[in-house]
Amino acid sequence: MNASDPASAWISSNPPPYGSELALPFNKGGTFAVTLSINSQIGEIDCKVTSCSIVTRADHTKSSFRGADLFIPVTFK
C-alpha cells in the first residue's frame, strides 16, 4: 500500500481516499503508460523456465470486473 514495488502500478482515476496519492490517473480514452522494473525471477519462480506475463486487471475495488484483464507474455534470455 505504499507504491514501493517497481514491478507494479495502480491506475485509477477514482481511487478510494487511501489510494489518492498511490494511484495514477488514466489518460484520455482510458489509456495509460507506466514504466515497470521487472526481472526473470519472481520469488521461487524463474521466468526463463516458466511462462510469465505482464498482467492488467481491475483493482480490488471492482474485482469481479473481468473486462480489464490482459496478459502480455514476456520472455527473458
PDB file with one MODEL, atoms N, CA, C and O in Angstrom:
MODEL        1
ATOM      1  N   MET A   1       0.805  -1.200   0.000  1.00  0.00           N
ATOM      2  CA  MET A   1       0.000   0.000   0.000  1.00  0.00           C
ATOM      3  C   MET A   1       0.847   1.263   0.000  1.00  0.00           C
ATOM      4  O   MET A   1       0.360   2.342   0.339  1.00  0.00           O
ATOM      5  N   ASN A   2       2.115   1.130  -0.380  1.00  0.00           N
ATOM      6  CA  ASN A   2       2.945   2.329  -0.387  1.00  0.00           C
ATOM      7  C   ASN A   2       3.560   2.622  -1.749  1.00  0.00           C
ATOM      8  O   ASN A   2       4.403   3.511  -1.871  1.00  0.00           O
ATOM      9  N   ALA A   3       3.146   1.882  -2.772  1.00  0.00           N
ATOM     10  CA  ALA A   3       3.613   2.094  -4.145  1.00  0.00           C
ATOM     11  C   ALA A   3       5.123   1.933  -4.270  1.00  0.00           C
ATOM     12  O   ALA A   3       5.747   2.580  -5.111  1.00  0.00           O
ATOM     13  N   SER A   4       5.713   1.083  -3.446  1.00  0.00           N
ATOM     14  CA  SER A   4       7.162   0.917  -3.485  1.00  0.00           C
ATOM     15  C   SER A   4       7.621  -0.232  -4.385  1.00  0.00           C
ATOM     16  O   SER A   4       8.825  -0.410  -4.570  1.00  0.00           O
ATOM     17  N   ASP A   5       6.705  -1.008  -4.944  1.00  0.00           N
ATOM     18  CA  ASP A   5       7.078  -2.136  -5.804  1.00  0.00           C
ATOM     19  C   ASP A   5       7.234  -1.646  -7.238  1.00  0.00           C
ATOM     20  O   ASP A   5       6.236  -1.299  -7.870  1.00  0.00           O
ATOM     21  N   PRO A   6       8.459  -1.605  -7.773  1.00  0.00           N
ATOM     22  CA  PRO A   6       8.671  -1.091  -9.124  1.00  0.00           C
ATOM     23  C   PRO A   6       8.143  -2.020 -10.221  1.00  0.00           C
ATOM     24  O   PRO A   6       8.199  -1.672 -11.400  1.00  0.00           O
ATOM     25  N   ALA A   7       7.636  -3.190  -9.848  1.00  0.00           N
ATOM     26  CA  ALA A   7       7.097  -4.127 -10.832  1.00  0.00           C
ATOM     27  C   ALA A   7       5.572  -4.028 -10.932  1.00  0.00           C
ATOM     28  O   ALA A   7       4.949  -4.837 -11.620  1.00  0.00           O
ATOM     29  N   SER A   8       4.966  -3.051 -10.257  1.00  0.00           N
ATOM     30  CA  SER A   8       3.517  -2.904 -10.344  1.00  0.00           C
ATOM     31  C   SER A   8       3.128  -1.437 -10.317  1.00  0.00           C
ATOM     32  O   SER A   8       3.897  -0.578  -9.884  1.00  0.00           O
ATOM     33  N   ALA A   9       1.917  -1.167 -10.789  1.00  0.00           N
ATOM     34  CA  ALA A   9       1.383   0.196 -10.775  1.00  0.00           C
ATOM     35  C   ALA A   9      -0.125   0.122 -10.587  1.00  0.00           C
ATOM     36  O   ALA A   9      -0.771  -0.806 -11.075  1.00  0.00           O
ATOM     37  N   TRP A  10      -0.680   1.084  -9.889  1.00  0.00           N
ATOM     38  CA  TRP A  10      -2.115   1.181  -9.678  1.00  0.00           C
ATOM     39  C   TRP A  10      -2.605   2.356 -10.513  1.00  0.00           C
ATOM     40  O   TRP A  10      -2.220   3.502 -10.282  1.00  0.00           O
ATOM     41  N   ILE A  11      -3.462   2.054 -11.489  1.00  0.00           N
ATOM     42  CA  ILE A  11      -4.012   3.077 -12.363  1.00  0.00           C
ATOM     43  C   ILE A  11      -5.492   3.223 -12.027  1.00  0.00           C
ATOM     44  O   ILE A  11      -6.253   2.263 -12.155  1.00  0.00           O
ATOM     45  N   SER A  12      -5.903   4.401 -11.603  1.00  0.00           N
ATOM     46  CA  SER A  12      -7.306   4.659 -11.277  1.00  0.00           C
ATOM     47  C   SER A  12      -7.547   6.155 -11.271  1.00  0.00           C
ATOM     48  O   SER A  12      -6.811   6.907 -10.631  1.00  0.00           O
ATOM     49  N   SER A  13      -8.567   6.584 -11.974  1.00  0.00           N
ATOM     50  CA  SER A  13      -8.935   7.997 -11.948  1.00  0.00           C
ATOM     51  C   SER A  13      -9.894   8.312 -10.806  1.00  0.00           C
ATOM     52  O   SER A  13     -10.233   9.472 -10.572  1.00  0.00           O
ATOM     53  N   ASN A  14     -10.325   7.276 -10.103  1.00  0.00           N
ATOM     54  CA  ASN A  14     -11.252   7.471  -8.995  1.00  0.00           C
ATOM     55  C   ASN A  14     -10.936   6.483  -7.864  1.00  0.00           C
ATOM     56  O   ASN A  14     -11.789   5.678  -7.492  1.00  0.00           O
ATOM     57  N   PRO A  15      -9.716   6.540  -7.317  1.00  0.00           N
ATOM     58  CA  PRO A  15      -9.361   5.591  -6.256  1.00  0.00           C
ATOM     59  C   PRO A  15     -10.059   5.945  -4.948  1.00  0.00           C
ATOM     60  O   PRO A  15     -10.511   7.076  -4.771  1.00  0.00           O
ATOM     61  N   PRO A  16     -10.149   4.979  -4.029  1.00  0.00           N
ATOM     62  CA  PRO A  16     -10.671   5.315  -2.707  1.00  0.00           C
ATOM     63  C   PRO A  16      -9.727   6.317  -2.031  1.00  0.00           C
ATOM     64  O   PRO A  16      -8.578   6.454  -2.452  1.00  0.00           O
ATOM     65  N   PRO A  17     -10.189   7.012  -0.999  1.00  0.00           N
ATOM     66  CA  PRO A  17      -9.372   8.047  -0.354  1.00  0.00           C
ATOM     67  C   PRO A  17      -7.958   7.597   0.012  1.00  0.00           C
ATOM     68  O   PRO A  17      -7.009   8.361  -0.162  1.00  0.00           O
ATOM     69  N   TYR A  18      -7.801   6.361   0.518  1.00  0.00           N
ATOM     70  CA  TYR A  18      -6.466   5.907   0.910  1.00  0.00           C
ATOM     71  C   TYR A  18      -5.536   5.693  -0.289  1.00  0.00           C
ATOM     72  O   TYR A  18      -4.326   5.555  -0.107  1.00  0.00           O
ATOM     73  N   GLY A  19      -6.083   5.663  -1.511  1.00  0.00           N
ATOM     74  CA  GLY A  19      -5.261   5.455  -2.698  1.00  0.00           C
ATOM     75  C   GLY A  19      -5.032   6.703  -3.517  1.00  0.00           C
ATOM     76  O   GLY A  19      -4.396   6.643  -4.570  1.00  0.00           O
ATOM     77  N   SER A  20      -5.535   7.826  -3.059  1.00  0.00           N
ATOM     78  CA  SER A  20      -5.444   9.054  -3.865  1.00  0.00           C
ATOM     79  C   SER A  20      -4.007   9.473  -4.161  1.00  0.00           C
ATOM     80  O   SER A  20      -3.754  10.104  -5.188  1.00  0.00           O
ATOM     81  N   GLU A  21      -3.073   9.142  -3.296  1.00  0.00           N
ATOM     82  CA  GLU A  21      -1.667   9.500  -3.538  1.00  0.00           C
ATOM     83  C   GLU A  21      -0.868   8.344  -4.118  1.00  0.00           C
ATOM     84  O   GLU A  21       0.312   8.494  -4.434  1.00  0.00           O
ATOM     85  N   LEU A  22      -1.523   7.172  -4.259  1.00  0.00           N
ATOM     86  CA  LEU A  22      -0.841   5.985  -4.781  1.00  0.00           C
ATOM     87  C   LEU A  22      -1.188   5.714  -6.231  1.00  0.00           C
ATOM     88  O   LEU A  22      -0.328   5.298  -7.008  1.00  0.00           O
ATOM     89  N   ALA A  23      -2.438   5.943  -6.605  1.00  0.00           N
ATOM     90  CA  ALA A  23      -2.914   5.612  -7.943  1.00  0.00           C
ATOM     91  C   ALA A  23      -2.573   6.714  -8.938  1.00  0.00           C
ATOM     92  O   ALA A  23      -2.590   7.901  -8.611  1.00  0.00           O
ATOM     93  N   LEU A  24      -2.263   6.292 -10.158  1.00  0.00           N
ATOM     94  CA  LEU A  24      -2.042   7.225 -11.256  1.00  0.00           C
ATOM     95  C   LEU A  24      -3.321   7.279 -12.080  1.00  0.00           C
ATOM     96  O   LEU A  24      -3.943   6.240 -12.297  1.00  0.00           O
ATOM     97  N   PRO A  25      -3.738   8.462 -12.548  1.00  0.00           N
ATOM     98  CA  PRO A  25      -4.985   8.547 -13.310  1.00  0.00           C
ATOM     99  C   PRO A  25      -4.823   8.021 -14.737  1.00  0.00           C
ATOM    100  O   PRO A  25      -3.736   8.054 -15.313  1.00  0.00           O
ATOM    101  N   PHE A  26      -5.941   7.533 -15.290  1.00  0.00           N
ATOM    102  CA  PHE A  26      -5.973   7.134 -16.698  1.00  0.00           C
ATOM    103  C   PHE A  26      -5.805   8.372 -17.574  1.00  0.00           C
ATOM    104  O   PHE A  26      -6.175   9.478 -17.179  1.00  0.00           O
ATOM    105  N   ASN A  27      -5.244   8.174 -18.763  1.00  0.00           N
ATOM    106  CA  ASN A  27      -5.174   9.225 -19.772  1.00  0.00           C
ATOM    107  C   ASN A  27      -6.490   9.258 -20.542  1.00  0.00           C
ATOM    108  O   ASN A  27      -7.396   8.473 -20.260  1.00  0.00           O
ATOM    109  N   LYS A  28      -6.597  10.159 -21.510  1.00  0.00           N
ATOM    110  CA  LYS A  28      -7.786  10.229 -22.357  1.00  0.00           C
ATOM    111  C   LYS A  28      -8.051   8.873 -22.997  1.00  0.00           C
ATOM    112  O   LYS A  28      -7.122   8.180 -23.412  1.00  0.00           O
ATOM    113  N   GLY A  29      -9.308   8.508 -23.072  1.00  0.00           N
ATOM    114  CA  GLY A  29      -9.683   7.260 -23.724  1.00  0.00           C
ATOM    115  C   GLY A  29      -9.408   6.021 -22.893  1.00  0.00           C
ATOM    116  O   GLY A  29      -9.523   4.902 -23.391  1.00  0.00           O
ATOM    117  N   GLY A  30      -9.043   6.210 -21.626  1.00  0.00           N
ATOM    118  CA  GLY A  30      -8.792   5.056 -20.765  1.00  0.00           C
ATOM    119  C   GLY A  30      -7.433   4.424 -20.937  1.00  0.00           C
ATOM    120  O   GLY A  30      -7.222   3.297 -20.488  1.00  0.00           O
ATOM    121  N   THR A  31      -6.508   5.111 -21.571  1.00  0.00           N
ATOM    122  CA  THR A  31      -5.163   4.574 -21.770  1.00  0.00           C
ATOM    123  C   THR A  31      -4.277   4.935 -20.582  1.00  0.00           C
ATOM    124  O   THR A  31      -4.619   5.793 -19.768  1.00  0.00           O
ATOM    125  N   PHE A  32      -3.146   4.268 -20.504  1.00  0.00           N
ATOM    126  CA  PHE A  32      -2.142   4.617 -19.504  1.00  0.00           C
ATOM    127  C   PHE A  32      -0.794   4.129 -19.988  1.00  0.00           C
ATOM    128  O   PHE A  32      -0.710   3.220 -20.814  1.00  0.00           O
ATOM    129  N   ALA A  33       0.250   4.733 -19.475  1.00  0.00           N
ATOM    130  CA  ALA A  33       1.619   4.318 -19.782  1.00  0.00           C
ATOM    131  C   ALA A  33       2.419   4.375 -18.482  1.00  0.00           C
ATOM    132  O   ALA A  33       2.422   5.392 -17.790  1.00  0.00           O
ATOM    133  N   VAL A  34       3.086   3.293 -18.164  1.00  0.00           N
ATOM    134  CA  VAL A  34       3.932   3.232 -16.980  1.00  0.00           C
ATOM    135  C   VAL A  34       5.226   2.521 -17.332  1.00  0.00           C
ATOM    136  O   VAL A  34       5.287   1.770 -18.306  1.00  0.00           O
ATOM    137  N   THR A  35       6.238   2.756 -16.555  1.00  0.00           N
ATOM    138  CA  THR A  35       7.489   2.024 -16.676  1.00  0.00           C
ATOM    139  C   THR A  35       7.583   1.082 -15.493  1.00  0.00           C
ATOM    140  O   THR A  35       7.478   1.505 -14.341  1.00  0.00           O
ATOM    141  N   LEU A  36       7.781  -0.197 -15.778  1.00  0.00           N
ATOM    142  CA  LEU A  36       7.914  -1.208 -14.733  1.00  0.00           C
ATOM    143  C   LEU A  36       9.329  -1.756 -14.737  1.00  0.00           C
ATOM    144  O   LEU A  36       9.937  -1.888 -15.799  1.00  0.00           O
ATOM    145  N   SER A  37       9.852  -2.070 -13.593  1.00  0.00           N
ATOM    146  CA  SER A  37      11.153  -2.738 -13.476  1.00  0.00           C
ATOM    147  C   SER A  37      10.881  -4.194 -13.137  1.00  0.00           C
ATOM    148  O   SER A  37      10.412  -4.520 -12.047  1.00  0.00           O
ATOM    149  N   ILE A  38      11.182  -5.057 -14.087  1.00  0.00           N
ATOM    150  CA  ILE A  38      10.927  -6.480 -13.884  1.00  0.00           C
ATOM    151  C   ILE A  38      12.205  -7.267 -14.113  1.00  0.00           C
ATOM    152  O   ILE A  38      13.129  -6.793 -14.773  1.00  0.00           O
ATOM    153  N   ASN A  39      12.249  -8.465 -13.568  1.00  0.00           N
ATOM    154  CA  ASN A  39      13.369  -9.370 -13.851  1.00  0.00           C
ATOM    155  C   ASN A  39      12.834 -10.784 -13.992  1.00  0.00           C
ATOM    156  O   ASN A  39      11.641 -11.021 -13.798  1.00  0.00           O
ATOM    157  N   SER A  40      13.685 -11.700 -14.320  1.00  0.00           N
ATOM    158  CA  SER A  40      13.251 -13.060 -14.632  1.00  0.00           C
ATOM    159  C   SER A  40      12.924 -13.907 -13.407  1.00  0.00           C
ATOM    160  O   SER A  40      12.394 -15.009 -13.551  1.00  0.00           O
ATOM    161  N   GLN A  41      13.219 -13.431 -12.238  1.00  0.00           N
ATOM    162  CA  GLN A  41      12.965 -14.198 -11.018  1.00  0.00           C
ATOM    163  C   GLN A  41      11.889 -13.502 -10.193  1.00  0.00           C
ATOM    164  O   GLN A  41      12.037 -12.333  -9.837  1.00  0.00           O
ATOM    165  N   ILE A  42      10.794 -14.224  -9.883  1.00  0.00           N
ATOM    166  CA  ILE A  42       9.722 -13.714  -9.028  1.00  0.00           C
ATOM    167  C   ILE A  42       9.619 -14.683  -7.863  1.00  0.00           C
ATOM    168  O   ILE A  42       8.952 -15.713  -7.963  1.00  0.00           O
ATOM    169  N   GLY A  43      10.270 -14.359  -6.769  1.00  0.00           N
ATOM    170  CA  GLY A  43      10.319 -15.303  -5.647  1.00  0.00           C
ATOM    171  C   GLY A  43      10.994 -16.589  -6.099  1.00  0.00           C
ATOM    172  O   GLY A  43      12.143 -16.574  -6.540  1.00  0.00           O
ATOM    173  N   GLU A  44      10.284 -17.691  -5.990  1.00  0.00           N
ATOM    174  CA  GLU A  44      10.809 -19.001  -6.407  1.00  0.00           C
ATOM    175  C   GLU A  44      10.594 -19.282  -7.888  1.00  0.00           C
ATOM    176  O   GLU A  44      11.110 -20.275  -8.401  1.00  0.00           O
ATOM    177  N   ILE A  45       9.843 -18.428  -8.591  1.00  0.00           N
ATOM    178  CA  ILE A  45       9.503 -18.664  -9.999  1.00  0.00           C
ATOM    179  C   ILE A  45      10.575 -18.082 -10.897  1.00  0.00           C
ATOM    180  O   ILE A  45      10.934 -16.911 -10.776  1.00  0.00           O
ATOM    181  N   ASP A  46      11.084 -18.911 -11.801  1.00  0.00           N
ATOM    182  CA  ASP A  46      12.077 -18.486 -12.783  1.00  0.00           C
ATOM    183  C   ASP A  46      11.376 -18.337 -14.123  1.00  0.00           C
ATOM    184  O   ASP A  46      10.985 -19.332 -14.732  1.00  0.00           O
ATOM    185  N   CYS A  47      11.215 -17.105 -14.588  1.00  0.00           N
ATOM    186  CA  CYS A  47      10.507 -16.852 -15.840  1.00  0.00           C
ATOM    187  C   CYS A  47      11.301 -17.278 -17.073  1.00  0.00           C
ATOM    188  O   CYS A  47      10.790 -17.192 -18.190  1.00  0.00           O
ATOM    189  N   LYS A  48      12.522 -17.731 -16.895  1.00  0.00           N
ATOM    190  CA  LYS A  48      13.264 -18.339 -18.002  1.00  0.00           C
ATOM    191  C   LYS A  48      12.808 -19.774 -18.207  1.00  0.00           C
ATOM    192  O   LYS A  48      13.036 -20.356 -19.268  1.00  0.00           O
ATOM    193  N   VAL A  49      12.163 -20.348 -17.193  1.00  0.00           N
ATOM    194  CA  VAL A  49      11.692 -21.740 -17.232  1.00  0.00           C
ATOM    195  C   VAL A  49      10.162 -21.799 -17.316  1.00  0.00           C
ATOM    196  O   VAL A  49       9.608 -22.625 -18.041  1.00  0.00           O
ATOM    197  N   THR A  50       9.493 -20.928 -16.577  1.00  0.00           N
ATOM    198  CA  THR A  50       8.033 -20.884 -16.501  1.00  0.00           C
ATOM    199  C   THR A  50       7.520 -19.692 -17.288  1.00  0.00           C
ATOM    200  O   THR A  50       8.113 -18.615 -17.228  1.00  0.00           O
ATOM    201  N   SER A  51       6.423 -19.864 -18.028  1.00  0.00           N
ATOM    202  CA  SER A  51       5.834 -18.751 -18.777  1.00  0.00           C
ATOM    203  C   SER A  51       5.357 -17.661 -17.822  1.00  0.00           C
ATOM    204  O   SER A  51       4.660 -17.942 -16.847  1.00  0.00           O
ATOM    205  N   CYS A  52       5.733 -16.425 -18.107  1.00  0.00           N
ATOM    206  CA  CYS A  52       5.338 -15.283 -17.286  1.00  0.00           C
ATOM    207  C   CYS A  52       4.734 -14.200 -18.177  1.00  0.00           C
ATOM    208  O   CYS A  52       4.974 -14.175 -19.384  1.00  0.00           O
ATOM    209  N   SER A  53       3.959 -13.316 -17.581  1.00  0.00           N
ATOM    210  CA  SER A  53       3.289 -12.244 -18.315  1.00  0.00           C
ATOM    211  C   SER A  53       3.234 -10.985 -17.471  1.00  0.00           C
ATOM    212  O   SER A  53       3.331 -11.029 -16.245  1.00  0.00           O
ATOM    213  N   ILE A  54       3.077  -9.863 -18.156  1.00  0.00           N
ATOM    214  CA  ILE A  54       2.671  -8.624 -17.510  1.00  0.00           C
ATOM    215  C   ILE A  54       1.150  -8.634 -17.607  1.00  0.00           C
ATOM    216  O   ILE A  54       0.591  -8.900 -18.672  1.00  0.00           O
ATOM    217  N   VAL A  55       0.487  -8.346 -16.499  1.00  0.00           N
ATOM    218  CA  VAL A  55      -0.961  -8.524 -16.418  1.00  0.00           C
ATOM    219  C   VAL A  55      -1.642  -7.225 -16.004  1.00  0.00           C
ATOM    220  O   VAL A  55      -1.183  -6.536 -15.093  1.00  0.00           O
ATOM    221  N   THR A  56      -2.747  -6.895 -16.687  1.00  0.00           N
ATOM    222  CA  THR A  56      -3.621  -5.830 -16.207  1.00  0.00           C
ATOM    223  C   THR A  56      -4.921  -6.470 -15.759  1.00  0.00           C
ATOM    224  O   THR A  56      -5.361  -7.473 -16.322  1.00  0.00           O
ATOM    225  N   ARG A  57      -5.529  -5.884 -14.747  1.00  0.00           N
ATOM    226  CA  ARG A  57      -6.824  -6.358 -14.245  1.00  0.00           C
ATOM    227  C   ARG A  57      -7.465  -5.232 -13.458  1.00  0.00           C
ATOM    228  O   ARG A  57      -6.805  -4.267 -13.072  1.00  0.00           O
ATOM    229  N   ALA A  58      -8.763  -5.372 -13.225  1.00  0.00           N
ATOM    230  CA  ALA A  58      -9.440  -4.394 -12.377  1.00  0.00           C
ATOM    231  C   ALA A  58      -8.841  -4.465 -10.976  1.00  0.00           C
ATOM    232  O   ALA A  58      -8.406  -5.526 -10.530  1.00  0.00           O
ATOM    233  N   ASP A  59      -8.823  -3.339 -10.295  1.00  0.00           N
ATOM    234  CA  ASP A  59      -8.251  -3.344  -8.948  1.00  0.00           C
ATOM    235  C   ASP A  59      -9.228  -3.963  -7.943  1.00  0.00           C
ATOM    236  O   ASP A  59     -10.317  -4.410  -8.302  1.00  0.00           O
ATOM    237  N   HIS A  60      -8.821  -3.973  -6.719  1.00  0.00           N
ATOM    238  CA  HIS A  60      -9.589  -4.620  -5.653  1.00  0.00           C
ATOM    239  C   HIS A  60     -10.941  -3.962  -5.395  1.00  0.00           C
ATOM    240  O   HIS A  60     -11.780  -4.540  -4.704  1.00  0.00           O
ATOM    241  N   THR A  61     -11.169  -2.760  -5.939  1.00  0.00           N
ATOM    242  CA  THR A  61     -12.463  -2.116  -5.739  1.00  0.00           C
ATOM    243  C   THR A  61     -13.522  -2.637  -6.707  1.00  0.00           C
ATOM    244  O   THR A  61     -14.712  -2.395  -6.502  1.00  0.00           O
ATOM    245  N   LYS A  62     -13.110  -3.348  -7.758  1.00  0.00           N
ATOM    246  CA  LYS A  62     -14.037  -3.944  -8.735  1.00  0.00           C
ATOM    247  C   LYS A  62     -13.507  -5.302  -9.175  1.00  0.00           C
ATOM    248  O   LYS A  62     -13.410  -5.578 -10.371  1.00  0.00           O
ATOM    249  N   SER A  63     -13.172  -6.135  -8.228  1.00  0.00           N
ATOM    250  CA  SER A  63     -12.504  -7.401  -8.535  1.00  0.00           C
ATOM    251  C   SER A  63     -13.337  -8.348  -9.395  1.00  0.00           C
ATOM    252  O   SER A  63     -12.771  -9.245 -10.021  1.00  0.00           O
ATOM    253  N   SER A  64     -14.652  -8.184  -9.451  1.00  0.00           N
ATOM    254  CA  SER A  64     -15.465  -9.079 -10.285  1.00  0.00           C
ATOM    255  C   SER A  64     -15.504  -8.633 -11.749  1.00  0.00           C
ATOM    256  O   SER A  64     -15.981  -9.381 -12.603  1.00  0.00           O
ATOM    257  N   PHE A  65     -15.009  -7.426 -12.055  1.00  0.00           N
ATOM    258  CA  PHE A  65     -14.983  -6.939 -13.439  1.00  0.00           C
ATOM    259  C   PHE A  65     -13.798  -7.560 -14.172  1.00  0.00           C
ATOM    260  O   PHE A  65     -12.648  -7.326 -13.799  1.00  0.00           O
ATOM    261  N   ARG A  66     -14.066  -8.342 -15.202  1.00  0.00           N
ATOM    262  CA  ARG A  66     -13.002  -9.039 -15.921  1.00  0.00           C
ATOM    263  C   ARG A  66     -12.681  -8.359 -17.255  1.00  0.00           C
ATOM    264  O   ARG A  66     -11.821  -8.847 -17.989  1.00  0.00           O
ATOM    265  N   GLY A  67     -13.342  -7.256 -17.590  1.00  0.00           N
ATOM    266  CA  GLY A  67     -13.123  -6.577 -18.861  1.00  0.00           C
ATOM    267  C   GLY A  67     -11.762  -5.934 -19.011  1.00  0.00           C
ATOM    268  O   GLY A  67     -11.372  -5.602 -20.130  1.00  0.00           O
ATOM    269  N   ALA A  68     -11.032  -5.746 -17.941  1.00  0.00           N
ATOM    270  CA  ALA A  68      -9.711  -5.127 -17.996  1.00  0.00           C
ATOM    271  C   ALA A  68      -8.585  -6.158 -18.008  1.00  0.00           C
ATOM    272  O   ALA A  68      -7.410  -5.792 -18.027  1.00  0.00           O
ATOM    273  N   ASP A  69      -8.936  -7.436 -17.999  1.00  0.00           N
ATOM    274  CA  ASP A  69      -7.898  -8.478 -17.973  1.00  0.00           C
ATOM    275  C   ASP A  69      -7.108  -8.491 -19.282  1.00  0.00           C
ATOM    276  O   ASP A  69      -7.685  -8.530 -20.369  1.00  0.00           O
ATOM    277  N   LEU A  70      -5.815  -8.459 -19.163  1.00  0.00           N
ATOM    278  CA  LEU A  70      -4.924  -8.516 -20.317  1.00  0.00           C
ATOM    279  C   LEU A  70      -3.640  -9.192 -19.870  1.00  0.00           C
ATOM    280  O   LEU A  70      -3.083  -8.847 -18.828  1.00  0.00           O
ATOM    281  N   PHE A  71      -3.170 -10.153 -20.654  1.00  0.00           N
ATOM    282  CA  PHE A  71      -1.935 -10.879 -20.344  1.00  0.00           C
ATOM    283  C   PHE A  71      -0.951 -10.658 -21.488  1.00  0.00           C
ATOM    284  O   PHE A  71      -1.219 -11.050 -22.623  1.00  0.00           O
ATOM    285  N   ILE A  72       0.171 -10.040 -21.196  1.00  0.00           N
ATOM    286  CA  ILE A  72       1.202  -9.764 -22.194  1.00  0.00           C
ATOM    287  C   ILE A  72       2.396 -10.648 -21.866  1.00  0.00           C
ATOM    288  O   ILE A  72       3.121 -10.379 -20.908  1.00  0.00           O
ATOM    289  N   PRO A  73       2.608 -11.706 -22.653  1.00  0.00           N
ATOM    290  CA  PRO A  73       3.730 -12.612 -22.364  1.00  0.00           C
ATOM    291  C   PRO A  73       5.077 -11.889 -22.446  1.00  0.00           C
ATOM    292  O   PRO A  73       5.282 -11.024 -23.298  1.00  0.00           O
ATOM    293  N   VAL A  74       5.975 -12.255 -21.558  1.00  0.00           N
ATOM    294  CA  VAL A  74       7.349 -11.740 -21.583  1.00  0.00           C
ATOM    295  C   VAL A  74       8.318 -12.906 -21.576  1.00  0.00           C
ATOM    296  O   VAL A  74       8.030 -13.961 -21.012  1.00  0.00           O
ATOM    297  N   THR A  75       9.448 -12.717 -22.193  1.00  0.00           N
ATOM    298  CA  THR A  75      10.487 -13.743 -22.198  1.00  0.00           C
ATOM    299  C   THR A  75      11.806 -13.106 -21.754  1.00  0.00           C
ATOM    300  O   THR A  75      12.017 -11.902 -21.902  1.00  0.00           O
ATOM    301  N   PHE A  76      12.666 -13.930 -21.219  1.00  0.00           N
ATOM    302  CA  PHE A  76      13.978 -13.489 -20.756  1.00  0.00           C
ATOM    303  C   PHE A  76      15.011 -14.422 -21.358  1.00  0.00           C
ATOM    304  O   PHE A  76      14.777 -15.626 -21.463  1.00  0.00           O
ATOM    305  N   LYS A  77      16.144 -13.881 -21.750  1.00  0.00           N
ATOM    306  CA  LYS A  77      17.212 -14.701 -22.326  1.00  0.00           C
ATOM    307  C   LYS A  77      18.403 -14.700 -21.423  1.00  0.00           C
ATOM    308  O   LYS A  77      19.412 -15.335 -21.731  1.00  0.00           O
TER     309      LYS A  77
ENDMDL
END
